[in-house]
Amino acid sequence: SQHGLPRFGSIPISHEVPGGTALRLAGLPIADDPAWRALAESHAAVASGSHPDIEPADGRFNLWLLKPSRGCGGAGIFIDSDLQSLIDHASSSPVGCWVAQKYLERPLL
């Protein structure tokens, strides 16, 4: 690795996506937002077992974390495997920006 540390291959797939407040200000439906489209593509690739960075066994439940992006110390984290549930949660919240991150189903602890 770049800094002499071992590479474990455990950095989760992450996307920064706008929440309800940001989407309302932009006047965009989620389907037209590029960040949400990229998340939807990653979600579908993990579900089909075709994502290049995720082994099929590491994505079989396709769980995703949705976290407020402004350092909330663990408050407000939502986890689900259903993309529509993630969308509904983010779009109904006053949080302006979220980090959607693939849950590590088999962490190297």
C-alpha positions as CSV (number, residue, x, y, z in Angstrom):
1,S,0.0,0.0,0.0
2,Q,1.0,3.6,-0.3
3,H,1.8,4.1,3.4
4,G,3.3,0.7,4.2
5,L,0.1,-0.6,5.7
6,P,-1.3,-3.9,4.7
7,R,-4.2,-3.8,2.3
8,F,-7.2,-5.9,3.5
9,G,-9.6,-5.1,0.7
10,S,-12.2,-4.0,3.3
11,I,-12.9,-0.4,2.4
12,P,-16.6,-0.4,1.7
13,I,-18.3,1.0,-1.4
14,S,-19.5,4.5,-0.5
15,H,-21.7,7.1,-2.1
16,E,-22.5,10.6,-0.9
17,V,-26.2,11.2,-1.7
18,P,-28.5,14.2,-1.2
19,G,-31.2,14.0,1.4
20,G,-34.7,15.5,1.5
21,T,-33.6,19.1,2.1
22,A,-31.0,19.1,-0.7
23,L,-33.3,17.4,-3.1
24,R,-36.1,19.8,-2.5
25,L,-33.7,22.8,-3.0
26,A,-32.4,21.3,-6.2
27,G,-36.0,20.5,-7.4
28,L,-34.8,17.1,-8.6
29,P,-36.6,13.8,-8.2
30,I,-34.3,11.1,-6.8
31,A,-34.5,9.2,-10.1
32,D,-32.8,12.1,-11.9
33,D,-30.1,12.7,-9.3
34,P,-26.7,11.3,-10.5
35,A,-25.5,10.4,-7.0
36,W,-28.6,8.3,-6.4
37,R,-28.3,6.7,-9.8
38,A,-24.8,5.7,-9.1
39,L,-25.9,4.2,-5.7
40,A,-28.7,2.3,-7.5
41,E,-26.2,0.9,-10.0
42,S,-23.9,-0.3,-7.2
43,H,-26.8,-1.8,-5.3
44,A,-28.0,-3.7,-8.4
45,A,-24.4,-4.9,-9.2
46,V,-24.0,-6.2,-5.6
47,A,-27.4,-7.9,-5.7
48,S,-26.5,-9.7,-9.0
49,G,-23.1,-10.7,-7.8
50,S,-21.4,-8.7,-10.6
51,H,-19.8,-5.8,-8.6
52,P,-16.1,-5.9,-9.3
53,D,-15.1,-5.0,-5.7
54,I,-17.5,-7.3,-3.9
55,E,-17.2,-11.1,-3.8
56,P,-20.7,-12.6,-4.1
57,A,-20.4,-14.1,-0.6
58,D,-19.7,-10.6,0.8
59,G,-22.9,-9.2,-0.7
60,R,-25.4,-11.9,-0.4
61,F,-27.6,-9.8,2.0
62,N,-26.9,-6.6,0.2
63,L,-27.1,-4.5,3.3
64,W,-26.4,-0.8,3.1
65,L,-25.8,1.9,5.8
66,L,-27.3,5.3,5.4
67,K,-25.5,7.8,7.7
68,P,-25.8,11.6,8.0
69,S,-22.7,13.0,6.5
70,R,-22.1,15.7,9.2
71,G,-20.4,13.8,12.0
72,C,-23.3,12.8,14.1
73,G,-21.4,10.3,16.2
74,G,-23.4,7.3,15.2
75,A,-26.8,9.0,15.6
76,G,-29.3,8.6,12.7
77,I,-27.7,5.6,11.1
78,F,-30.2,3.5,9.1
79,I,-29.5,0.1,7.6
80,D,-31.5,-1.8,5.0
81,S,-31.1,-4.0,2.0
82,D,-34.0,-2.5,0.1
83,L,-33.0,0.5,-2.1
84,Q,-36.5,2.0,-2.0
85,S,-36.4,2.0,1.9
86,L,-33.0,3.8,1.7
87,I,-34.5,6.4,-0.7
88,D,-37.7,6.8,1.4
89,H,-35.6,7.3,4.6
90,A,-33.3,9.9,3.1
91,S,-35.9,11.8,1.2
92,S,-38.2,12.1,4.2
93,S,-35.5,13.4,6.5
94,P,-34.4,17.0,7.1
95,V,-30.7,15.8,6.7
96,G,-29.3,17.5,3.7
97,C,-26.6,15.0,2.8
98,W,-26.0,11.3,3.5
99,V,-23.3,8.7,3.1
100,A,-24.6,5.4,1.7
101,Q,-22.1,2.7,2.4
102,K,-22.1,-1.0,1.7
103,Y,-22.2,-2.9,5.0
104,L,-19.2,-5.2,5.4
105,E,-21.0,-8.6,5.8
106,R,-17.9,-10.5,6.6
107,P,-15.5,-8.0,8.3
108,L,-11.9,-9.0,9.1
109,L,-12.0,-8.7,12.8
